[in-house]
Amino acid sequence: MNQSDSTVRCADALVKILESNGVKFIFGHPGEQILPFYDALRISNIKHVLMRHEQGAVHAADGYARVSGEFGVCISTAGPGALNLTMGVATAFKDSIPMIVITGDVDTDLKGKNVFQDVDVEGVFRPITLESFHIEDPYDGILKLKKAIEMIKHGKTGPVHLNFPKDILNASVDTSALMNKPVKCEDISLNVVEDTIKLIEMSKRPLILAGTGVIWAHAVQKLKDFSLKYGIPVTTTYSARGGLPEDHPLCLGMIGLRGTTAANFAGKNCDLLIALGCRFSERTVIGIGDPEIIHVNLDNEVLKGNIKIQGDVGQFLGKIENITVKNTNEWLHELENHKKTYEIKTNYTDVPIKPQRAIKEILDASDDLTTISDAGTHTTWVNLLKKITRPSSLLFSGGFGPMGYGLPAAIGASFADTREKVVLVAGDGGFQMTMQELAVIAQEKLPILICIINNCCLGIIKQWQDMHYRERYEVELENPDFLEIANAYGIKSKRVNSPGEVFNAVKNALELDEPYLIDIMVDKEEGIILPKVNP
Ligand SMILES: Cc1ncc(C[n+]2csc(CCOP(=O)(O)OP(=O)(O)O)c2C)c(N)n1
């Protein structure tokens, strides 16, 4: 399409806006209705990563966002393409991952007329996004994109969906629409009342609960400074792990279901909980007693407790300065005792390998590398065994928990991670849900180490059946030969069967600068024994 100097195609304008906001990668899969956008991408500096399924695209954008700390972008075509995104969009929504989701759609005059691939996309996306917009005017679409970026960069985080009919993507707009007039999010007034400070000053057993808001507010350093200055211990939610390094004396680790004994003891026995950027999920509140609560969150709807502050965690920490807190030494000493009591046994010598032993060897051999897991028993072992010393160095499918997250998220993480190597620990079930993305790993030559914890079954479900139902049913997996699968994609691989072998296999694989798959045959009868939540 020819454009005069003073006009630009809407699709080109959108790509320019993404470029000017620092977007380097877009994960997607094309189709007719999104082609104008692809045509614009072709001549941009943004690299498009061609995923083999739209679910892969959105999980990759999610992994990219979690590791880079920037928002992720994924794109698809209308109808089936858009609906294939839903799993990952819901995952990002549950975990408040900032993401721009752009879909193409049928032409405006055909919308709602039940033509080929027409479906109520916004109706599907609305409950799983911060906002889902059907764009009816190119100028409005440009404005909405700018506003969405502004919001997820500086306000509430999560996926925002923009659905562009193809005719709108092709429409010409005046280049002035591109001028980056700052689109301001409404300022959130910060109600830092004197009572907040009083409450902290009165507390003998204060505890900080850090949620993912601390990470997205880029307030990790402020959190550390605050905790250290006032001697207040820190516990985290799942996704804020590493907000304070877990080997730091003031860090108690994760709270709640699957939380550490020390964190749950602290949660049950603190007299004040300073909850920063968390949403008090049902998994988190398991570890919390009945303390006074100061809750800071950008999202008004999730605020709970005695003092509710709608605001940015970083700004809040900046305001709570020069306060006089009580000496917390006794409290810290008490917590220290609980830290020492909790160890997971991994030194089994059994063959087949116990999964916890295999996972410990993977983690030991891969040091501080970013690790991604999937959904299942192995996820819990990874979460329990990995000590996290930097934020966002352990990714998993979080609050929504889809199987199949791991492999595509590892691809996004690999593009984002400056350490260049990432490690995926996946179950044999979950791996098979998105294993088509091996093609991307091979094509892009991404140095991802894939470790399959192969128990030939849907482990966690088998365990549930053993515990709560009469018999096992439909959980045994007759797996393909994963080495042959890897081979078909030109990816090197190895199978290991016994303890000790895993560590060496991982070390050797990490020395290569290429993708690698290790198929680890583990004891299928080994379930997870949950750590005690109420010490
Ligand atoms: C898409 C999806 N389908 C079903 C589930 C329910 N589910 C959770 S874990 C799991 C089994 C996972 O098996 P596997 O990947 O082999 O891991 P393991 O539990 O053996 O470690 C299932 C079926 C889910 N979380 N996501």
The ligand as a MOL file (V3000), in Angstrom:
LIG
                    3D

  0  0  0     0  0            999 V3000
M  V30 BEGIN CTAB
M  V30 COUNTS 26 27 0 0 0
M  V30 BEGIN ATOM
M  V30 1 C -3.0510 -28.1600 30.5220 0
M  V30 2 C -3.2060 -28.9220 31.7870 0
M  V30 3 N -3.8770 -30.0840 31.7810 0
M  V30 4 C -3.9960 -30.8080 32.9260 0
M  V30 5 C -3.4320 -30.3560 34.0830 0
M  V30 6 C -3.5660 -31.1760 35.3640 0
M  V30 7 N -2.2430 -31.7260 35.7280 0 CHG=1
M  V30 8 C -1.3960 -31.0730 36.5600 0
M  V30 9 S 0.0420 -31.8440 36.7320 0
M  V30 10 C -0.4210 -33.1040 35.7370 0
M  V30 11 C 0.4800 -34.2580 35.4620 0
M  V30 12 C 1.8500 -33.8290 35.0690 0
M  V30 13 O 2.5740 -34.9580 34.6710 0
M  V30 14 P 4.0660 -34.8170 34.2260 0
M  V30 15 O 4.2170 -33.6930 33.2860 0
M  V30 16 O 4.5700 -36.1130 33.7550 0
M  V30 17 O 4.7890 -34.3600 35.5620 0
M  V30 18 P 4.9750 -35.1490 36.9430 0
M  V30 19 O 3.7820 -34.8770 37.7990 0
M  V30 20 O 5.0910 -36.6050 36.6320 0
M  V30 21 O 6.2080 -34.5620 37.5320 0
M  V30 22 C -1.7120 -32.8950 35.2480 0
M  V30 23 C -2.4210 -33.8160 34.3390 0
M  V30 24 C -2.7670 -29.1180 34.0420 0
M  V30 25 N -2.2110 -28.5630 35.1200 0
M  V30 26 N -2.6370 -28.4520 32.8770 0
M  V30 END ATOM
M  V30 BEGIN BOND
M  V30 1 1 1 2
M  V30 2 1 2 3
M  V30 3 2 2 26
M  V30 4 2 3 4
M  V30 5 1 4 5
M  V30 6 1 5 6
M  V30 7 2 5 24
M  V30 8 1 6 7
M  V30 9 2 7 8
M  V30 10 1 7 22
M  V30 11 1 8 9
M  V30 12 1 9 10
M  V30 13 1 10 11
M  V30 14 2 10 22
M  V30 15 1 11 12
M  V30 16 1 12 13
M  V30 17 1 13 14
M  V30 18 2 14 15
M  V30 19 1 14 16
M  V30 20 1 14 17
M  V30 21 1 17 18
M  V30 22 2 18 19
M  V30 23 1 18 20
M  V30 24 1 18 21
M  V30 25 1 22 23
M  V30 26 1 24 25
M  V30 27 1 24 26
M  V30 END BOND
M  V30 END CTAB
M  END
